[in-house]
Amino acid sequence: MQQLSGQDASFVYLETPHTPMHIGSVGIYDPSTAPGGFVRFKDILEFIGSRLGGARSFRQRLVRLPFDLDHPYWIEDPDFDLEYHVRHIALPKPGDWRQLCIQVARLHSRPLDLSKPLWEFIIVEGLDNIEGLPPGCFALVAKVHHAAIDGMSGVEMSAAIHDLSPDKPNRIANDDWKPDDLPGVSDLLIKSYFNSLRKPLQFAETIARGVPGLARLGQSVSKGDVSIANQRPAPRTPLNGKVGSHRVFDAAPFPLADIRTIKDAVPGATVNDVILTIVGGGLRRYLLNRGALPAESMTAMAPISVRAEGEKAALGNLVSAMVVGLGTHIADPMERLRHVHAEAVNSKALTNAVGARTLTDYSQFMPAGLSGVAARLYTRLGAANAHAPVFNTVVTNVPGSRVPLYFAGAKMVSMYGLGPIFDSMGLINTIYSYVDTIAISFTADRDAMPDPSVYADGLRQSFEELKAAAIPSATKPKGAKQHA
């Protein structure tokens, strides 16, 4: 058995019927590259079954303590059933992009069964009328609980089911896998007791590591290297209240080469700065149209991986975060990019001064049972509608493959990300790069954003404006949609 960290366990405690805490992806595949030119669902089941040894998350399930007296444990599931986790549906004709987005949103809205391994793969056939895709493509909609993986450790699951060629090369199977027996309640309570004895010492050690960081932060502020002037709650928007149980999904892909050229227009700017600027422009346009744009800049929380080189395959989450202003109050796209870059530099300096890993370590001491009670009470009381949000949205970056990938012989032609939302944060933007494309996909509360295609169009227009401003020879906005 392996106990969840406090950070991983928090995603279990914070889950409510309206706020499932799983992340996901939408991969679109062309089966014409597979042997025979097609892929049967039977072939997919067999293929995934042969790759289960490639990631521990596939066959591990949670065991929770009575009353959540301590953080849960992972065990090897004695009742694992592959056919429960891999499912198959089809879009009705004509099988267009909007139909796929609606279906993906419905699938993502449904919570995972916490008594089973925390993942599902849904094969969606019938993608016959999507611009830029050949007829006959299918999608793989993946759902994995955030307690099991973050964006970086999720690469392990993706690597297990993808190849670099369409011929489905054999891999060494993990034949020594064995299921665990379910632990008894008395055994779990004894473990909880001894863990509670160690907590005070662990807490003291974490504080000791954090004190030098606070001293460094004070020195950086006094020297003027770091500013805390803009560290305030985010402005309220229609996207930052209590969320419902329904979701929307859409995406906007962009050429990675253009993003890199745009970043070179501002010394020191990064690809992430450009993406944050595009998101800021998209939100500005979307909320202006609704008459709800705040006078102050909206902010985004950007997760930061704190995985060491030897922790790439570790289960769970090893992330900290920084908060960056999106410059939604700035109309000029280049001025917005300069603003975002300055904000990102300052936020990274703040995080580094304290120590990103130290901030993560504090999550180990989250009270187990009280966390879930507090989350449910927060939702029931609608408290998110009564205070300013800490940040307005999340922008999380998942690096993808620079070379084409194949699933059961079918070539991946595009990949998009999905994320969880929660009360006071009704929009998450997931950035996924694949080969020569980088896509901004988003998940939002349907009540807060009933018109996701309008926001997606705003992202495209924000990109075109930024491109035209940063690259003098760039073509003017065309308004054309692109999905692959």
Buried (B, 14 or more C-beta within 10 A) or exposed (E): BEBBBBBBBBBBBBBBEBBBBBBBBBBBBBBBBBEEEEBEBEBBBEBBEBBBBBBBBBBBBBBBBEEBBBBBBBBBBEEBEBEEBBBBEEBEEEBBBEBBBBBBBEBBBEBBEBEBBBBBBBBBBBBBBBEEBEEBBBBBBBBBBBBBBBBBBBBBBBBBBBBEEBEBEEEEEBEEEEEBEEBEEEEBEEBBEEBEEEEEEEBEEBEEEBEEBBEBBEEBBEEEEBBEEEEEEBBBBBBBBBBBBBBBBBBBBBBBEBBEBBBEBBEEBBBBBBBBBBBBBBBBBBBEEEEEBBEBBBBBBBBBBBBEEEBEEBBBBBBBBBBBBBBBBBEEBBEBBBBBBBBBBBBBBBBBBBBBBBBBBBBBEBEBBEBBEEBBEBBEEEEBEEEEBEBBBBBBBBBBBEEBBBBBBBBBBBBBBBBBBBBBBBBBBBBBBBBEBBBBBBBBBBBBBEBBEBBBBBBBBBBBBBBBBBBEEBEEBEEEEBBB
